[in-house]
């Protein structure tokens, strides 16, 4: 855990203590379990967003993808009697395909990621609404999938605490993502492309493949989150389901130390960023503040994160600028000695 992650953890503890002081109901087992469930679901697609941000891209269609794939998943298992495991695999494949299309458009067609994913946001939302004829998709009366429901939306009692399975899923995803980013050659390639794509290409890294891979990973994880959220809500209104989820994902990534310029970020930080956002949202709910202010909170969090990133970058540049003259002065006697 680096200094940024440690600072974020301390901030979460401080905010949690303040929330508890204002409203002791925050520490009720039921409230903590529900908050943990939200962290699990939101954390998975926030990690997905982080992969794209690290390579210097952006993914604005997260919420729309969750709506479209969630609608398709429910329709497959409820209306078409498709085995839930086959439907699960089909939805994950759909998410991977969406990521492949986005990555290809960015690298092969040289379209800005903002434009590609903004178009995706509109297309997938419209497709979801058209597919359901703007009606709510959900489970009919008596429709039940015990194994699927237990795996995705169930909870297991751990030392008296009902641990949501979404948290278990987040732990597994985060562990794999951490190894991939911080302990593999591919992870180093991701950071290198995010820092300077042209320099990475000249050093022999196939940057196009790295960028496409990041979008594919993002698409697959978003599809997984779409299934968890669909099983949790049990009904999807395609016009609003997943709205502004991309804001939550970006905010969590930025809070977790991901620079919107690319080349920075950690998985632990993203998870902690998700926890902080959900604690803040829980505070809003416990205080009875209108839920519409959630968006104001998200915007403020993103702004603070960007300002913090800007400040740290300026300090880094200033430190580098000071170090260079000192290095030149230190090297001068050696250069004179070599000349003599």
PyMOL commands that set and color helices and strands:
alter all, ss='L'
color gray80, all
select helices_A, chain A and resi 3-22+24-27+29-54+62-78+84-107+113-131+146-153+165-182+185-195+197-202+207-233+245-255+267-286+293-339
alter helices_A, ss='H'
color red, helices_A
select strands_A, chain A and resi 136-138+155-158+161-164+235-237
alter strands_A, ss='S'
color yellow, strands_A
deselect
rebuild
show_as cartoon
